[in-house]
Amino acid sequence: MRLTVIAIALVLGSATSAFAAEAPVGWRFPTETDYSDDWVNFRDLIPVPFHARGDFNGDGTLDDAWILLRTDSERWGLFVFLSDKASTGTRLIRLRTHVEGAPAQWHAVAVVPPGEYLTTCGTGVTDCEKGDERSIKLQNAGFKFMVLGKTATTYYWHPAKKTFRYSQTSD
């Protein structure tokens, strides 16, 4: 048991130790005490479900996707701290916020390596509407935002628009 606690502390420490940015006012980074529900149930598969790190915009520096928690309520949000190689700073992007009745612990983020991926439309899981992509091609790493055990949406950087796009990639 003691070895498990030490291992968990090392995993959590490594997730945040190389990350220097601060949470926006009113928000905080999850801690060990926030593990409950599916963060516990899926821990063997996703040890740190609230943090994903990769070079999302292709500038050669690591970026961070986080599920952050409100300091004053049970609400949560999905944020990206996009590194700016030129200024050595970060740009904070809020991608989504709390879904009523769905705690943060039902969700996770994980890095998706560059490559081509079918969307739910492309696999036939959902019907394709006009303009829906059947597949997405990631030139850089992206990340999945998941409802654990249910669905996933892949977020990826659009270099021309300098923003994140997303597509549902599993059901």
N, C-alpha and C positions, 0 to 999 in steps of 0.2 A: 504494500500500500504506500509506504513512504517513497519508494522508488517511482511509483506512478505519479505522486504529487510533485516530485522533483522534475520528472520528465515533462509534465504539464506546464510547470513554471518555466522551463527552458523553452518550450514551444511558444508560449505566450510572450516571453521576453524577447525571443528572436523576431516575432512578428512586429513588435513595436520598437525595439532598440535601434534599428537602422532607420527609423522613420522620425524625422525631426519636426515636421509641421505640427501645428496645434489645431485642435478641434475648433470650429467656429463657435462664437458665443452662443450659449444655450444648448450646446451639444457636447457629448463626451465619447471617448473611445470605450468599447466594451472591455470588461475585465473578467477574470475567472469567476467572480460572483454572479455574472450574468448568464452563465451556462445553465440552461434548463430546456425543457421540451426537446425539440429536434436538434438543438445544438449538442445535447447529450446523446440522443439516439443515433446521430450520424457522426459522432466524434471520431470513430475509427476510420471513416472514409474522408472526412474533412476536419482535421484537428483544429484549424483556426477558421471557422466559417464566416467570420465578419471581415476578413482582410484578404485581398488579392494584389499581387505586385507583379508588374510587367512593363515593358516599354510600349505603352498603348498608342502613342502618337508617332513613334518611329524616329524620335530625335536622339536616340542613343542614351537616354537617361531613364531610370525607373520611375514609374508612376504608381500610385496606390489607389485602389478602390476599397472603400470602407462602408460597412453598415454602422452608422453612428446612432447613438441613443440620446434622446432629449434629457436634459438635466432635471426638468420639472414635470415630466409625465412619462407615460409608457410609449410615447410615440418614437418613431425612428425614421431614418432617412438613408438613402444610398448616395454617397458622395465619391468624387474622384479628386485626388490631389495630383494635378497634372504638373510634372516638373517642367521648368523652363530652363533649358540648357544655357541659353544666352545670359540670363540674369541670375542663375542659380537659385531662383525662387520657385514658388508653386502657385498655380492657378486653381482655385477651388471651384468645382462644378457640382451642383446638386442635381442629380438625375431623377430622383423620385423621393417621395415622402410617404409616411405611414399610410397603410391601407387599413381602414377601420376594421377592428376585430381580428387582425392578423398580426400577432406579435413578431418582433424582430427575430426571435428564436425559431420561427418557421422558415426563415430565409437564410441564404448563404451566397457568397461570391467565390468564384474560382477562376484562375487564369485559363484562357483558351489559346493554344499556340497558333501561329500563322498557319493558314491552310484554307481549303474550301469546305464548306459545311452546308448540308441541306437544311432548309427551313421546314417547319411543319407543313407548309404549303407544298414544298418540293417532295416531301415524303408521302403526301396524301393524307396526313393526319387531319389537316384542315383543308377546306376548299380554298382555292386560289381566287382572290378578288383581283380586279383590275389594278395593276401596279405592284402587286405582291411579288416579291423575289422568291424564286424557287431554291436559290442557293446564295450564299454570301462568301466572298473571298477575302480573307483577312491577310493583308500585307504585313501587319504587325500583330503582336499579341492583342487579344481582346479579353473580355471576361464574361462569364455567365453569372447572371443574377437568377437564383433558383428559389422556387418554393420547394423545399426539400421533399423528395419523394414524389413530386407531382410535375411541375413545369419548369422550363428554363428559358430565359431570354438572353441572347448574346448581344453585348454592347461592344461596339468597335468604332475606331476613330475614322472620320471622314476628312481626309486631308484638305480637300478643296474648300469645304465649308467650315473647317476647323471646329468641329463639334462631334459629339458622339451620335451614332445611329444605333438602332437596335432592331433585332428580328427574333421572333419566337423560333427557337431551334429544337425544342423537345416538348413532349407532352406527357 
